[in-house]
């Protein structure tokens, strides 16, 4: 099982890279990159909170 920090880090990195790749492909940099970065931050912190709450129970 991955730790909460790894989950947060990987979620942000993967979604940011995906956004960067799509921006380069569609020539729209930095629009998709920023949207995917923000989504990755929200999703990563949601996962972090969820994992830490599960460990408390």
Rosetta blueprint (number, residue, H / E / L):
1 X L
2 X L
3 X L
4 X H
5 X H
6 X H
7 X H
8 X H
9 X H
10 X H
11 X H
12 X H
13 X H
14 X H
15 X H
16 X H
17 X H
18 X H
19 X H
20 X H
21 X H
22 X H
23 X H
24 X H
25 X H
26 X H
27 X L
28 X L
29 X L
30 X L
31 X H
32 X H
33 X H
34 X H
35 X H
36 X H
37 X H
38 X H
39 X H
40 X H
41 X H
42 X H
43 X H
44 X H
45 X H
46 X H
47 X H
48 X H
49 X H
50 X H
51 X H
52 X H
53 X H
54 X H
55 X H
56 X H
57 X L
